[in-house]
């Protein structure tokens, strides 16, 4: 049985936030439920007290996530401006800072709990042929739910944006915005000129590195790849994660950008407020405010200067379409008056991986959540010093980038990532449910790994050729949109997955992994048994069944110059054809970057804020 100290200090707040609409929780939560009934009073953070409302603000920001929190901070630096930040979710809680519990946060009210539409081409091994899409519904957005990995991307990503007509988005220009946010600390390997200290956002390594993770990084070195600063001059190579972490705890954009300014009198924050549409003038070409619902009441609030949509790659296009901005035929079919025909919701991109690629080892530093949390030394080290394995974000510790077309080019442009996870799907009782894996798939493939030591590698497609789309199901702003990621529509993406499997297998032949007897777990996935195990076709089939999103949704309000028929916003992030309306979040990416998307989204928030200041005559 769980030790009371573990339950009270690490889980009581989390369990108290469990979504009451979920009827069945993983066994982990069942063990804790009785403690919840004892009435543990958890500590609740407050960004600031909600003060009296104004009828009109200079700027209204919709969404307090990875970009919106940054924009709220930077715009409220101008004391002459009144800024309203509206968030559908609640305040972040202290338990959300605990890195190892990252996966468990998906079972709380802090998650929108989106799902893809059923498919017969991907997510086949998931319940109802649907993949779960966690998205942050909380102050700090998905920076509260994610695994805290901080990577910026390759210079060719951003130069590609600029070459497509997005002036000002080249690599040299965006680099200064990465540096503006950053407070780099505890990074053991850093390239000169590529990091900064003193910014709002703490970037560091985990204070704990397992022997398994060290063996993974060493195996890459033995295989001929450098160990390098993956946010430095070049990206090809291996290393431990750089993380949005401070003193062994999560450092969300809420904590980083909003908590330090909670006493600013010109920043107003409204939580638990769901924006349902954008309001326009009588001509329908200037945004003048938003309508939102809090509880059972509807409200309208107005903006003198601009409405800024920072609701993310799902919610931002949904809100634009509900407000009459989107594909003309689609809006008409839903009974929505069309203000402008734009390709909103198209160009959906994500980094998708083959899930569950498992290797069995003889090293007991493998992460098993129960075992880690029931260990008194682990608990002591984390509670007192914020160190030990509880400081590992969701079990993931290291990664490697590869350019498959130019494997010997140190300046290569990554198209493959290998993401190292300490443990297996069976190592944490919540993983099966959070990924939505079918019972028969779990029982066949992973059940027998429960008592074994293991690690996983996720071979991830970094520059996918397949793109999907998002549509409205109807005019109801509270009904989730239809999400079609369209994974593997271009089969060349599957070749990247196979290449990742082959490199992962090769690494087991290096001395670092031989010493711990790393061996591929050879259990065929139901639905792929007709194919020879370990053949290329088998792994392509496996990817279609165990399709793991890495939660990097982007591109659905594409940035592009006037004349680009696929663009939704211009290079200054203004919605084409409108005044007083911008989108500032990951949805504006014209092409997904070859990195985890949280850091670039924060950069977009920084740069977008400066664009607004410039356009309103503020000297930067």
Number of C-alpha atoms within 10 A of each C-alpha: 6 12 11 12 12 16 21 17 14 19 22 23 21 23 21 18 15 18 15 11 8 9 6 10 14 16 11 15 19 12 12 18 15 10 16 18 10 9 10 14 11 16 11 12 13 14 18 17 11 12 11 7 12 11 9 18 22 16 25 28 27 32 34 33 30 33 32 36 30 28 30 27 26 19 23 20 15 13 12 10 16 20 26 26 22 25 28 24 23 19 19 22 19 16 22 23 22 21 27 23 25 21 20 23 23 26 24 19 20 29 21 21 17 17 18 18 18 18 17 11 16 24 28 24 26 25 17 15 20 24 27 22 22 24 26 27 27 27 33 31 31 26 26 29 27 25 26 28 26 22 23 25 25 23 20 18 22 25 19 17 23 18 12 15 17 21 16 16 22 18 18 12 15 21 18 16 19 23 19 19 24 19 18 24 18 16 16 10 14 16 13 10 9 15 21 17 15 13 16 19 24 23 28 23 25 28 19 15 19 18 15 27 22 16 20 27 26 21 23 25 18 15 15 10 20 18 18 19 24 27 19 18 17 19 28 26 24 25 23 26 27 25 25 30 28 23 18 25 26 29 26 29 28 25 22 23 24 24 16 13 17 17 12 14 12 17 25 23 23 21 18 18 22 21 24 20 19 25 19 20 10 7 7 16 16 18 22 23 26 22 16 21 15 14 9 5 8 13 12 15 18 23 23 16 21 22 27 29 24 28 31 32 24 27 24 26 29 27 22 21 32 24 23 22 25 28 18 19 11 16 23 13 11 15 12 19 15 20 19 18 19 25 21 29 30 24 26 28 28 28 26 26 28 26 22 25 22 24 23 21 23 15 16 14 19 26 26 23 21 13 12 18 19 16 12 13 12 18 22 13 15 18 16 8 12 22 21 21 26 27 27 29 27 24 29 24 28 22 24 26 24 25 20 16 11 12 14 13 13 16 16 20 25 28 20 27 28 24 19 24 26 25 29 26 27 23 25 22 19 23 17 19 19 19 25 22 26 17 15 13 20 20 13 13 20 20 14 13 19 16 10 19 21 30 29 24 27 24 30 28 25 27 22 25 15 18 18 18 19 23 21 22 14 17 16 12 19 10 10 18 23 19 22 19 24 19 26 20 16 13 12 12 22 25 17 23 25 21 16 24 22 14 15 23 15 13 23 22 17 19 15 22 21 15 14 17 16 24 18 18 18 13 13 19 23 16 15 17 13 10 14 12 16 16 11 18 16 20 25 21 21 28 28 26 25 25 24 25 22 21 20 21 23 27 31 30 34 29 29 26 18 16 8 14 11 18 25 33 29 22 22 22 25 22 23 21 17 16 17 19 24 24 31 32 32 31 33 28 28 27 21 28 29 25 27 23 26 26 24 26 26 28 26 27 28 26 26 26 20 20 17 21 16 12 10 10 8 11 8 7
